Amino acid sequence: MDVELFSINAVNPNGRKKRVLLGCTGSVATIKVGLLVSQAIAESCIGNAEPSIEVRIVATDNAEHFIVHEDLPKDSKIYTDSDEWNSWSSREDPILHIELVKWADIFVIAPLDANTLAKLAQGLCDNLLTCVARAWNFDKPLLFCPAMNTRMWEHPVTAPHVATLTSWGYKEIPCVEKRLACGDVGMGAMAEVDDIIRHVFASLESVSCDEGSDEPCRLDEFDSSGSSDSYFTDSDSENLQNSET
Ligand SMILES: Cc1cc2nc3c(=O)[nH]c(=O)nc-3n(C[C@H](O)[C@H](O)[C@H](O)COP(=O)(O)O)c2cc1C
C-alpha cells in the first residue's frame, strides 16, 4: 500500500488537523507507542509542511510501566486515570473521558491487551480508557490492535471477545505471529507499526471535520487548567454532596 497516498488523503481540506486518540494498555507492546506516534506524525507531513494529524494518548495505569517517554514527541499529551479524577471537583468541571470522545476523530487502541479486551467486550468501564470506549461516538472509527502472549490469544474466551467488538463496528487490526517478548513464538504480537499507521490513515479518510461539524469540546480548558494542580478537597466533597445530581 502507498503510504504517501494515505498521508495526503489524511489531510483535512478545511485545515484542522485530524485528531487521533491513541489508547495504550498493559501489554509489553506499549514500548512501541513512541515509535507509533512519531512515525505517524512524520508520515502525515508528507506533501505538507505541517503534520496533518494531532495525537493524544490515553494510558491505563499498567500501560505506564511500558511507555518509553524519550521515544515520544516532546509535547505529547498522555492522559491517565489520575488526570480524570484530579481534574474534576465540581459539576461545572469538564469530565475528561467525555471531552476526549468529543475531541477525537478516531480512537485507536494499540496495543489492546487481554484484560482490557475482556472489559470492553463486557461493557466494563472502570478507568479512563474504558470510559472513553464506553462513551464512544459510533459515527467515528474505533480501531483496536490486540497484543498478548500466544497462550492468552488461544484461550477460548479471546475469539468471542474480538468478535463482539467487531460486531459493534470496531475495526480489528489483527495480531501477527512472531517471537514474543517472553521468548515464545506464535500468534499474539501487535500488528507492525507500518500496518497500524496505514489502517489509521485509511480510516481517517472517511472522517469529515468540516467547519461547524465539531462537537463543542472543553479539552483545551482541561489542558490549560493543569490537571495535576487540582485535587479533591473536603469542601469539594461537601459541595458535591449538596449539589443536585
Ligand atoms: C511484563 C509484562 C508484560 C505483559 N504483557 C502483556 C501483553 O502483551 N498482553 C496482555 O494481554 N497482557 C500482558 N500483561 C498482563 C497485563 O499487564 C495485565 O493483564 C494487566 O492487568 C492489564 O491491565 P490494563 O488492561 O488495565 O492495562 C503483561 C504483564 C507484564 C508484567
Ligand as a Chemical Component Dictionary entry (heavy atoms), coordinates in Angstrom:
data_LIG
# 
_chem_comp.id                   LIG 
_chem_comp.type                 NON-POLYMER 
_chem_comp.pdbx_formal_charge   0 
_chem_comp.three_letter_code    LIG 
# 
loop_
_chem_comp_atom.comp_id 
_chem_comp_atom.atom_id 
_chem_comp_atom.alt_atom_id 
_chem_comp_atom.type_symbol 
_chem_comp_atom.charge 
_chem_comp_atom.model_Cartn_x 
_chem_comp_atom.model_Cartn_y 
_chem_comp_atom.model_Cartn_z 
_chem_comp_atom.pdbx_ordinal 
LIG C1  C1  C 0 5.996  -7.600 31.747 1  
LIG C2  C2  C 0 4.545  -7.825 31.435 2  
LIG C3  C3  C 0 4.138  -7.878 30.131 3  
LIG C4  C4  C 0 2.794  -8.088 29.822 4  
LIG N1  N1  N 0 2.407  -8.145 28.510 5  
LIG C5  C5  C 0 1.119  -8.399 28.224 6  
LIG C6  C6  C 0 0.691  -8.473 26.873 7  
LIG O1  O1  O 0 1.468  -8.293 25.927 8  
LIG N2  N2  N 0 -0.612 -8.702 26.635 9  
LIG C7  C7  C 0 -1.539 -8.904 27.637 10 
LIG O2  O2  O 0 -2.705 -9.145 27.340 11 
LIG N3  N3  N 0 -1.162 -8.809 28.929 12 
LIG C8  C8  C 0 0.121  -8.548 29.248 13 
LIG N4  N4  N 0 0.498  -8.441 30.560 14 
LIG C9  C9  C 0 -0.520 -8.542 31.602 15 
LIG C10 C10 C 0 -1.258 -7.192 31.794 16 
LIG O3  O3  O 0 -0.342 -6.170 32.092 17 
LIG C11 C11 C 0 -2.298 -7.335 32.922 18 
LIG O4  O4  O 0 -3.340 -8.198 32.488 19 
LIG C12 C12 C 0 -2.847 -6.005 33.366 20 
LIG O5  O5  O 0 -3.793 -6.215 34.395 21 
LIG C13 C13 C 0 -3.519 -5.237 32.233 22 
LIG O6  O6  O 0 -4.044 -4.040 32.731 23 
LIG P1  P1  P 0 -4.783 -2.998 31.780 24 
LIG O7  O7  O 0 -5.617 -3.791 30.823 25 
LIG O8  O8  O 0 -5.617 -2.183 32.721 26 
LIG O9  O9  O 0 -3.764 -2.159 31.122 27 
LIG C14 C14 C 0 1.844  -8.235 30.865 28 
LIG C15 C15 C 0 2.268  -8.150 32.194 29 
LIG C16 C16 C 0 3.610  -7.982 32.476 30 
LIG C17 C17 C 0 4.022  -7.912 33.930 31 
# 
loop_
_chem_comp_bond.comp_id 
_chem_comp_bond.atom_id_1 
_chem_comp_bond.atom_id_2 
_chem_comp_bond.value_order 
_chem_comp_bond.pdbx_ordinal 
LIG C1  C2  SING 1  
LIG C2  C3  SING 2  
LIG C2  C16 DOUB 3  
LIG C3  C4  DOUB 4  
LIG C4  N1  SING 5  
LIG C4  C14 SING 6  
LIG N1  C5  DOUB 7  
LIG C5  C6  SING 8  
LIG C5  C8  SING 9  
LIG C6  O1  DOUB 10 
LIG C6  N2  SING 11 
LIG N2  C7  SING 12 
LIG C7  O2  DOUB 13 
LIG C7  N3  SING 14 
LIG N3  C8  DOUB 15 
LIG C8  N4  SING 16 
LIG N4  C9  SING 17 
LIG N4  C14 SING 18 
LIG C9  C10 SING 19 
LIG C10 O3  SING 20 
LIG C10 C11 SING 21 
LIG C11 O4  SING 22 
LIG C11 C12 SING 23 
LIG C12 O5  SING 24 
LIG C12 C13 SING 25 
LIG C13 O6  SING 26 
LIG O6  P1  SING 27 
LIG P1  O7  DOUB 28 
LIG P1  O8  SING 29 
LIG P1  O9  SING 30 
LIG C14 C15 DOUB 31 
LIG C15 C16 SING 32 
LIG C16 C17 SING 33 
# 
